[in-house]
Amino acid sequence: MVSIKDVARDAGVSPQTVSNCINNPRIVKPSTRALVTDSITRLGYTPNASARRLRTQRSNTIAIGIAPVSYSRVYDRLLHALATEADANDIRIILYKTDSYQDELRQFNALTAGGDVDSFVLTDTGHNDPRIDWLIEHHQTFVLFGRPWGLDDMYDPDVPWVDVDGRHGIAQMTRHLILHGRKRIAFIGWPGLSGTGMDRRLGWQETMLDAKMASAEELAGLCAEAEDDITAGQSACAALLERNPDIDAVVCVSDTLATGAVMAMPAGANITVTGFDNTVSAQSLKLPTVDQPLAQSAHEIVRIIQERLDSRTSQTGRDESRAAGEHHILLAPSIVIPE
């Protein structure tokens, strides 16, 4: 069986350097990592994951909750991206079911009590999210996919996050519509206290005001709200069209609502409907939509987790997690315009 010493001899480096390449590659020069990687591949060396977990006192496992399907249409793509990124870094992913915040806190307790995971990825963040306080109180490493809406300090060093700039994406889409001659552009968003929904709505609102396409009072009449459901989107769009028969475009906060809006359109209507998330439904209907950079999001999430785990406890025993790199990442989406 090939050993770590065999790899070191073949690469012309020390066994400790090979160990660093496997367990903490960020501290090894890229040229040295390349030499070691070549030797590992050539000799067919397989690191002993169990021994490494025992040595580092880490499970090398990230946990992420799975909400009911109706609430997680984009997360199948995020999960695939996370699994791909984790695999590239020799990290495992554990999925656990969650039907509510309280259910998820119960899962946290069970997973951390047994030392089954090193870190958590939280999705569907909301105002006054109790999961954040629990994880901080129990000294658990975590990253949010989405911003901590409602938190006094969005850039609290104890609350790392990766998010996609929905306001920028919707603003891009609205500008595209204006540049292509659309003048009466409506918006369908989500009801209630949704930080993500409000952020996306501001992208439409600010762009319309800046372009002097409508006054603030007129924009209120061009806006509707609906639960993230196709039928609700259809009803909201029908009501908008009844109030504003001169609408020539509808920007929707999600592809789901956009699908419903398309169903509300009168036959032969020259009204553009746009969505958000670049899902299968948008692709099938050839809707203009906003695409989230999920592979990049997954890369940043895993990077942050590794940095926080690496720096959590220094040789002096002090918590050094705040000294790591940039842990608040806002990524730009892109608009997709079908041919």
C-alpha positions as CSV (number, residue, x, y, z in Angstrom):
1,M,0.0,0.0,0.0
2,V,1.3,3.5,-0.9
3,S,2.2,5.5,2.2
4,I,2.5,9.3,2.7
5,K,6.3,8.7,2.9
6,D,6.3,7.2,-0.6
7,V,4.5,10.3,-1.9
8,A,7.0,12.6,-0.1
9,R,9.9,10.6,-1.6
10,D,8.5,10.7,-5.1
11,A,7.7,14.5,-4.9
12,G,11.0,15.4,-3.3
13,V,9.4,17.0,-0.2
14,S,9.0,16.1,3.4
15,P,6.1,13.9,4.7
16,Q,4.9,17.0,6.7
17,T,4.5,18.9,3.4
18,V,2.5,16.1,1.9
19,S,0.3,16.1,5.0
20,N,-0.1,19.9,4.8
21,C,-1.1,19.5,1.1
22,I,-3.8,17.1,2.1
23,N,-5.1,18.6,5.3
24,N,-4.3,22.3,5.0
25,P,-3.5,23.1,1.3
26,R,-3.8,26.9,1.7
27,I,-0.5,27.1,3.6
28,V,1.5,25.3,0.8
29,K,2.9,27.1,-2.2
30,P,0.9,26.3,-5.4
31,S,4.0,24.9,-7.2
32,T,4.6,22.5,-4.3
33,R,1.0,21.5,-4.2
34,A,1.2,20.7,-7.9
35,L,4.2,18.4,-7.3
36,V,2.5,16.6,-4.5
37,T,-0.8,16.2,-6.4
38,D,1.1,14.7,-9.4
39,S,2.8,12.2,-7.1
40,I,-0.5,11.3,-5.4
41,T,-2.1,10.7,-8.8
42,R,0.8,8.8,-10.2
43,L,1.2,6.5,-7.2
44,G,-2.5,6.1,-6.5
45,Y,-2.2,7.2,-2.9
46,T,-5.5,7.4,-1.0
47,P,-5.5,9.4,2.3
48,N,-7.0,7.6,5.2
49,A,-10.0,9.8,5.9
50,S,-10.8,8.1,9.3
51,A,-7.2,8.6,10.5
52,R,-7.3,12.2,9.4
53,R,-10.5,12.9,11.2
54,L,-9.1,11.3,14.4
55,R,-5.9,13.4,14.1
56,T,-7.6,16.7,13.3
57,Q,-10.6,16.2,15.6
58,R,-12.9,17.1,12.7
59,S,-15.6,15.2,11.0
60,N,-15.0,17.0,7.7
61,T,-18.8,17.1,7.3
62,I,-21.1,20.0,6.5
63,A,-24.8,19.7,7.3
64,I,-27.6,21.5,5.4
65,G,-31.3,21.3,6.0
66,I,-33.9,20.3,3.4
67,A,-37.1,22.2,3.6
68,P,-40.4,21.1,1.9
69,V,-40.1,21.2,-1.9
70,S,-42.5,24.1,-2.3
71,Y,-40.1,26.3,-0.4
72,S,-36.8,25.3,-2.0
73,R,-37.2,25.3,-5.8
74,V,-33.7,26.7,-6.4
75,Y,-31.9,24.7,-3.7
76,D,-31.6,21.5,-5.7
77,R,-29.1,23.4,-7.9
78,L,-27.4,24.8,-4.9
79,L,-27.1,21.4,-3.3
80,H,-25.5,20.0,-6.5
81,A,-23.0,22.9,-6.5
82,L,-22.2,22.4,-2.8
83,A,-21.7,18.7,-3.3
84,T,-19.4,19.3,-6.2
85,E,-17.3,21.8,-4.2
86,A,-17.3,19.7,-1.1
87,D,-16.1,16.7,-3.1
88,A,-13.3,18.7,-4.5
89,N,-12.2,19.5,-1.0
90,D,-12.7,16.0,0.4
91,I,-15.6,17.1,2.6
92,R,-18.8,15.2,3.2
93,I,-22.3,16.6,3.2
94,I,-25.1,15.5,5.5
95,L,-28.7,16.4,4.7
96,Y,-31.3,16.6,7.4
97,K,-35.0,17.4,7.0
98,T,-36.5,20.5,8.5
99,D,-40.1,21.6,8.5
100,S,-39.7,24.6,10.8
101,Y,-37.1,26.6,12.7
102,Q,-37.8,24.7,15.9
103,D,-37.4,21.4,14.0
104,E,-34.1,22.6,12.7
105,L,-32.9,23.5,16.2
106,R,-33.7,20.0,17.3
107,Q,-31.6,18.7,14.4
108,F,-28.7,21.0,15.4
109,N,-28.8,19.6,18.9
110,A,-28.7,16.0,17.8
111,L,-25.9,16.5,15.1
112,T,-23.6,18.5,17.4
113,A,-24.1,16.2,20.4
114,G,-22.7,13.3,18.5
115,G,-19.9,15.3,16.8
116,D,-21.3,14.3,13.5
117,V,-20.7,17.6,11.8
118,D,-18.2,20.5,11.8
119,S,-20.4,23.2,10.3
120,F,-23.8,24.1,9.0
121,V,-25.1,25.9,5.9
122,L,-28.4,27.7,6.5
123,T,-30.8,28.7,3.8
124,D,-34.2,30.5,3.8
125,T,-32.9,33.1,6.2
126,G,-35.5,35.4,7.8
127,H,-36.0,38.2,10.2
128,N,-35.2,37.3,13.8
129,D,-33.9,33.9,12.7
130,P,-33.5,31.8,16.0
131,R,-31.0,29.4,14.3
132,I,-28.3,32.1,14.2
133,D,-28.5,32.8,17.9
134,W,-28.4,29.0,18.7
135,L,-25.3,28.3,16.6
136,I,-23.4,31.3,18.0
137,E,-24.4,30.4,21.6
138,H,-23.2,26.8,21.0
139,H,-20.0,27.9,19.3
140,Q,-20.8,26.2,16.0
141,T,-19.3,27.1,12.7
142,F,-21.9,28.1,10.1
143,V,-22.5,30.1,6.9
144,L,-25.7,31.6,5.7
145,F,-26.8,31.4,2.1
146,G,-28.7,34.6,2.1
147,R,-28.3,37.7,4.3
148,P,-29.3,37.9,7.9
149,W,-32.3,40.1,7.4
150,G,-33.4,42.0,10.5
151,L,-30.0,41.7,12.2
152,D,-28.9,45.1,13.6
153,D,-25.5,44.7,12.0
154,M,-25.7,42.9,8.7
155,Y,-21.9,42.6,8.7
156,D,-21.5,41.1,12.2
157,P,-18.2,39.1,12.1
158,D,-20.0,36.3,14.0
159,V,-22.5,35.8,11.2
160,P,-20.8,34.9,7.9
161,W,-22.9,34.8,4.8
162,V,-22.9,34.5,1.0
163,D,-25.7,36.0,-1.0
164,V,-26.7,37.0,-4.5
165,D,-27.5,40.6,-5.2
166,G,-31.2,40.4,-6.2
167,R,-31.6,44.1,-6.3
168,H,-28.8,44.4,-8.9
169,G,-30.3,41.5,-10.9
170,I,-33.8,42.9,-11.0
171,A,-32.4,46.4,-11.8
172,Q,-30.5,44.9,-14.7
173,M,-33.6,43.2,-16.0
174,T,-35.7,46.4,-15.7
175,R,-33.1,48.4,-17.5
176,H,-33.1,45.8,-20.3
177,L,-36.8,46.2,-20.7
178,I,-36.6,50.0,-20.8
179,L,-33.9,49.9,-23.4
180,H,-36.0,47.6,-25.5
181,G,-39.0,50.0,-25.5
182,R,-41.1,48.9,-22.6
183,K,-42.7,51.8,-20.8
184,R,-45.3,50.5,-18.4
185,I,-43.4,47.9,-16.4
186,A,-45.3,46.3,-13.4
187,F,-43.9,44.2,-10.6
188,I,-45.2,41.1,-8.8
189,G,-43.5,40.4,-5.4
190,W,-44.0,38.4,-2.3
191,P,-46.2,39.5,0.6
192,G,-45.0,39.9,4.2
193,L,-41.7,40.6,5.8
194,S,-39.3,39.2,3.1
195,G,-35.9,40.8,3.1
196,T,-35.0,39.0,-0.2
197,G,-38.3,40.0,-1.8
198,M,-38.0,43.7,-0.7
199,D,-34.5,43.8,-2.0
200,R,-35.6,42.6,-5.4
201,R,-38.5,45.0,-5.4
202,L,-36.2,47.9,-4.8
203,G,-34.2,47.0,-7.9
204,W,-37.3,47.5,-10.0
205,Q,-38.5,50.6,-8.1
206,E,-35.3,52.5,-8.1
207,T,-34.6,51.8,-11.8
208,M,-38.1,53.0,-12.8
209,L,-37.7,56.1,-10.7
210,D,-34.2,56.9,-12.0
211,A,-35.4,56.4,-15.6
212,K,-38.4,58.7,-14.8
213,M,-40.8,55.9,-16.2
214,A,-43.2,56.6,-13.3
215,S,-43.7,58.5,-10.1
216,A,-43.6,56.9,-6.7
217,E,-47.5,57.1,-6.6
218,E,-47.8,55.4,-10.0
219,L,-45.4,52.7,-9.0
220,A,-47.7,51.7,-6.1
221,G,-50.4,51.0,-8.6
222,L,-48.1,49.0,-10.8
223,C,-47.1,46.6,-8.0
224,A,-48.9,43.5,-6.7
225,E,-48.0,40.8,-4.2
226,A,-48.6,37.0,-4.2
227,E,-47.5,33.9,-2.4
228,D,-44.9,32.0,-4.3
229,D,-47.4,29.9,-6.2
230,I,-48.4,29.7,-9.8
231,T,-52.1,30.1,-9.2
232,A,-51.4,33.1,-6.9
233,G,-49.2,34.6,-9.6
234,Q,-51.9,34.2,-12.2
235,S,-54.4,36.0,-10.0
236,A,-52.1,38.8,-9.1
237,C,-51.2,39.4,-12.7
238,A,-54.9,39.3,-13.8
239,A,-55.6,42.0,-11.2
240,L,-52.7,44.1,-12.3
241,L,-53.9,44.0,-16.0
242,E,-57.4,44.9,-15.0
243,R,-56.2,48.0,-13.1
244,N,-53.6,48.9,-15.7
245,P,-54.6,47.7,-19.2
246,D,-51.6,49.5,-20.7
247,I,-49.0,47.4,-19.0
248,D,-46.4,46.2,-21.5
249,A,-44.0,44.2,-19.1
250,V,-44.2,42.4,-15.8
251,V,-41.1,41.8,-13.7
252,C,-41.6,39.0,-11.2
253,V,-39.7,38.2,-8.0
254,S,-39.5,34.5,-9.0
255,D,-39.9,32.2,-11.9
256,T,-42.9,30.6,-10.2
257,L,-44.8,33.9,-10.1
258,A,-43.7,34.6,-13.7
259,T,-45.2,31.3,-14.8
260,G,-48.5,32.3,-13.3
261,A,-48.3,35.7,-14.9
262,V,-47.8,34.1,-18.3
263,M,-51.0,32.1,-17.7
264,A,-52.9,35.4,-17.0
265,M,-52.0,37.0,-20.3
266,P,-54.7,37.6,-22.9
267,A,-54.3,35.8,-26.2
268,G,-52.0,37.8,-28.5
269,A,-50.9,40.2,-25.8
270,N,-47.5,41.9,-26.5
271,I,-46.5,41.9,-22.8
272,T,-43.0,40.6,-21.7
273,V,-42.9,38.6,-18.4
274,T,-39.6,38.1,-16.6
275,G,-38.6,35.9,-13.7
276,F,-35.8,35.1,-11.3
277,D,-33.8,31.9,-10.7
278,N,-33.5,30.5,-14.3
279,T,-35.4,27.4,-13.4
280,V,-36.7,24.7,-15.7
281,S,-40.1,26.5,-16.0
282,A,-38.5,29.7,-17.2
283,Q,-36.3,27.8,-19.6
284,S,-39.4,25.9,-21.0
285,L,-41.4,29.0,-21.4
286,K,-38.4,30.9,-22.8
287,L,-38.8,33.7,-20.2
288,P,-36.2,36.3,-19.6
289,T,-34.9,35.6,-16.1
290,V,-32.1,36.2,-13.6
291,D,-29.5,33.5,-13.1
292,Q,-27.9,33.1,-9.7
293,P,-24.1,32.1,-9.7
294,L,-24.7,29.0,-7.5
295,A,-21.3,27.3,-8.3
296,Q,-19.5,30.5,-7.2
297,S,-21.8,30.7,-4.1
298,A,-20.9,27.1,-3.2
299,H,-17.2,27.8,-3.6
300,E,-17.4,30.8,-1.3
301,I,-19.5,28.9,1.3
302,V,-16.9,26.1,1.5
303,R,-14.0,28.5,1.6
304,I,-15.5,30.4,4.5
305,I,-16.3,27.2,6.4
306,Q,-12.7,26.0,6.0
307,E,-11.2,29.3,6.9
308,R,-13.3,29.6,10.1
309,L,-12.6,26.0,11.1
310,D,-8.9,26.5,10.5
311,S,-8.7,29.7,12.5
312,R,-11.3,29.0,15.2
313,T,-8.7,28.0,17.8
314,S,-5.1,29.2,17.6
315,Q,-2.1,27.6,19.4
316,T,-2.9,29.9,22.3
317,G,-6.4,28.6,22.6
318,R,-8.0,31.9,21.6
319,D,-10.9,32.1,19.2
320,E,-9.4,33.5,16.0
321,S,-12.4,33.1,13.7
322,R,-12.8,36.8,13.2
323,A,-9.3,37.1,11.9
324,A,-10.0,35.1,8.7
325,G,-10.7,36.4,5.3
326,E,-13.7,38.2,3.8
327,H,-16.8,36.4,5.2
328,H,-19.6,38.6,3.8
329,I,-19.9,37.9,0.1
330,L,-22.5,39.6,-2.2
331,L,-22.3,38.1,-5.7
332,A,-23.7,39.7,-8.9
333,P,-26.3,37.6,-10.9
334,S,-26.7,37.8,-14.6
335,I,-29.8,38.2,-16.8
336,V,-30.7,35.5,-19.3
337,I,-32.5,36.6,-22.4
338,P,-33.8,33.7,-24.6
339,E,-32.9,33.9,-28.3
